[in-house]
Amino acid sequence: MDSRTVGAEMAIRRRRVCLACGQRFTTYERPEIAPRMVVKKNGSRECYSREKVLRGMMTACEKRQITLEQLNRVVDRIEVELFDGLEKEIHTSKIGERVSQALKELDQVAYVRFTSVYREFADIHEFVDALKPLLNKDAKEGRESRDCRDSRESRDGHDS
């Protein structure tokens, strides 16, 4: 039916139709590359799993208004960043930081959920430390928004 490249052209998305029943479905074709190894915190190694990264992000985004398509695009971008070079091994900390940063841009609640598990927060103080930059950013944006509104109102001759 339809084919197009997705995710920095690392995959081909195909819309297909079952010839037997007529049901439509989507397949994704990705090039098979040499396996990338992930070095875990304890020093053990395992094959990189896109599905594992996606599953962790889906858990963090549960009950949030984020589509699977958005998450797949984020994982595509992360994979391009991580595997752009010739490195065959990547540390889980590097993957976790990239996922954490991407979620911070996508959804702050998902970011805090993911980061609390990834960084293994031990107490509420670590949560607060992770929230401070987000709260400061929101407060600053709120002030800028109020300043712009106040400026417009005074220019238009309206007082609050």
Backbone hydrogen bonds, N-H to C=O, Kabsch-Sander energy under -0.5 kcal/mol:
donor,donor_aa,acceptor,acceptor_aa,energy
2,D,15,R,-1.3
4,R,13,R,-2.0
6,V,11,A,-2.5
10,M,6,V,-0.9
10,M,7,G,-1.8
11,A,6,V,-1.5
12,I,29,E,-2.6
13,R,4,R,-3.5
13,R,11,A,-0.5
14,R,12,I,-0.5
14,R,27,T,-3.0
15,R,2,D,-2.8
16,R,14,R,-0.5
16,R,25,F,-3.3
18,C,23,Q,-2.9
22,G,18,C,-2.2
25,F,16,R,-2.1
27,T,14,R,-2.6
29,E,12,I,-2.7
30,R,28,Y,-0.5
33,I,31,P,-0.7
37,M,88,K,-3.3
38,V,46,E,-3.5
39,V,90,I,-2.5
40,K,38,V,-0.7
40,K,44,S,-3.0
43,G,40,K,-1.9
46,E,38,V,-1.8
48,Y,36,R,-3.3
53,V,49,S,-1.7
54,L,50,R,-2.8
55,R,51,E,-2.6
56,G,52,K,-2.0
57,M,53,V,-2.0
58,M,54,L,-2.6
59,T,55,R,-2.2
60,A,56,G,-1.8
61,C,57,M,-1.8
62,E,59,T,-1.1
64,R,61,C,-2.1
66,I,64,R,-1.8
71,L,67,T,-1.9
72,N,68,L,-2.6
73,R,69,E,-2.1
74,V,70,Q,-2.1
75,V,71,L,-2.6
76,D,72,N,-2.5
77,R,73,R,-2.3
78,I,74,V,-2.5
79,E,75,V,-2.8
80,V,76,D,-2.1
81,E,77,R,-2.2
82,L,78,I,-2.9
83,F,79,E,-2.8
84,D,80,V,-0.5
90,I,37,M,-2.3
92,T,39,V,-2.4
94,K,91,H,-0.9
95,I,91,H,-1.6
96,G,92,T,-3.2
97,E,93,S,-2.2
98,R,94,K,-2.0
99,V,95,I,-2.7
100,S,96,G,-2.7
101,Q,97,E,-2.6
102,A,98,R,-2.3
103,L,99,V,-2.6
104,K,100,S,-2.0
105,E,101,Q,-1.5
106,L,102,A,-1.6
107,D,103,L,-3.3
111,Y,107,D,-2.2
112,V,108,Q,-2.3
113,R,109,V,-2.5
114,F,110,A,-2.8
115,T,111,Y,-2.9
116,S,112,V,-2.3
117,V,113,R,-1.3
118,Y,114,F,-3.2
119,R,115,T,-2.9
120,E,117,V,-0.6
121,F,116,S,-2.2
126,E,123,D,-0.9
127,F,123,D,-1.0
128,V,124,I,-2.5
129,D,125,H,-2.3
130,A,126,E,-1.7
131,L,127,F,-2.1
132,K,128,V,-2.1
134,L,130,A,-0.5
135,L,131,L,-2.9
136,N,132,K,-3.0
137,K,133,P,-2.1
138,D,134,L,-2.5
139,A,135,L,-2.6
140,K,136,N,-2.4
141,E,137,K,-2.7
142,G,138,D,-2.4
143,R,139,A,-2.3
144,E,140,K,-2.5
145,S,141,E,-2.3
146,R,142,G,-2.5
147,D,143,R,-2.9
148,C,144,E,-2.2
149,R,145,S,-2.3
150,D,146,R,-3.3
151,S,147,D,-2.3
152,R,148,C,-2.4
153,E,149,R,-2.7
154,S,150,D,-2.5
155,R,151,S,-2.0
156,D,152,R,-2.3
158,H,153,E,-3.2
